[in-house]
Amino acid sequence: MPGEGSWKTLYQAERTQLIEEGYPVRCRPPAGEAPTERDWERAYRRLWKVRERGLRPDFAYVEPDGFEGILADAEPTPSRRRRWRG
């Protein structure tokens, strides 16, 4: 397990991240009264399969791929015409 967290913490953080990125997350936390670390690890690994399905069709944000796409989608910046006065 990476870092100092638990599998439960890692699962919760990854699930939140996937939802915010627009993935169709349907995975549920482990069932039962007291899930073990192994249960949380299995649930975490299932989350990674969500990426294979791609983004939700109703997700409005599109992130450009590659440098050219980023520049093409960027807002124009104001020109810097002020002169330095020392």
C-alpha positions in Angstrom: 0.0 0.0 0.0 1.4 3.4 -0.9 2.1 6.0 1.7 0.9 6.1 5.2 -2.9 5.9 4.6 -5.2 2.9 4.7 -6.8 1.2 1.7 -10.1 2.7 2.9 -8.6 6.3 2.7 -7.1 5.5 -0.7 -10.4 4.1 -2.0 -12.3 7.2 -0.8 -9.8 9.6 -2.3 -9.7 7.8 -5.7 -13.5 7.5 -5.9 -13.9 11.2 -5.3 -11.2 12.0 -7.9 -12.8 9.7 -10.5 -16.2 11.3 -10.0 -14.7 14.8 -10.3 -12.9 13.8 -13.5 -16.2 12.7 -15.1 -16.0 8.9 -14.8 -19.2 6.9 -14.3 -18.4 5.5 -10.9 -20.9 2.9 -9.8 -18.5 1.0 -7.5 -19.7 0.8 -3.9 -17.6 0.5 -0.7 -17.2 -3.0 0.7 -20.4 -4.3 2.3 -20.5 -5.7 5.8 -20.3 -4.5 9.3 -16.5 -4.3 9.5 -14.7 -4.5 6.1 -11.1 -5.6 6.3 -8.1 -3.9 4.7 -8.1 -6.7 2.1 -11.8 -5.8 1.3 -10.9 -2.1 0.8 -7.9 -3.1 -1.4 -10.2 -5.2 -3.6 -12.7 -2.3 -3.8 -9.9 0.1 -4.7 -8.6 -2.1 -7.5 -12.1 -2.4 -8.9 -12.2 1.4 -9.2 -9.4 1.3 -11.7 -11.5 -0.6 -14.1 -13.9 2.4 -14.2 -11.3 4.3 -16.4 -11.6 1.6 -19.1 -15.3 2.7 -19.7 -14.3 6.2 -20.4 -16.0 9.5 -19.3 -19.7 9.8 -18.8 -21.4 11.0 -22.0 -23.1 13.9 -20.1 -19.8 15.2 -18.7 -19.4 18.6 -20.1 -15.7 19.2 -19.6 -13.2 18.2 -22.3 -9.5 18.2 -21.4 -7.2 18.7 -24.4 -4.5 16.2 -25.1 -1.1 17.4 -26.0 0.6 20.8 -26.0 -1.1 22.0 -29.2 -4.6 21.2 -27.9 -3.9 23.0 -24.6 -2.8 26.1 -26.5 -5.7 26.0 -28.9 -8.2 25.7 -26.0 -6.5 28.4 -23.8 -8.1 31.8 -23.2 -6.2 34.6 -24.9 -3.8 36.4 -22.6 -3.5 40.2 -22.3 -0.4 41.6 -24.0 2.3 42.9 -21.8 3.1 46.3 -23.1 4.0 48.2 -19.9 7.5 49.3 -19.7 9.6 48.8 -16.7 10.4 52.1 -14.9 13.3 51.8 -12.7 
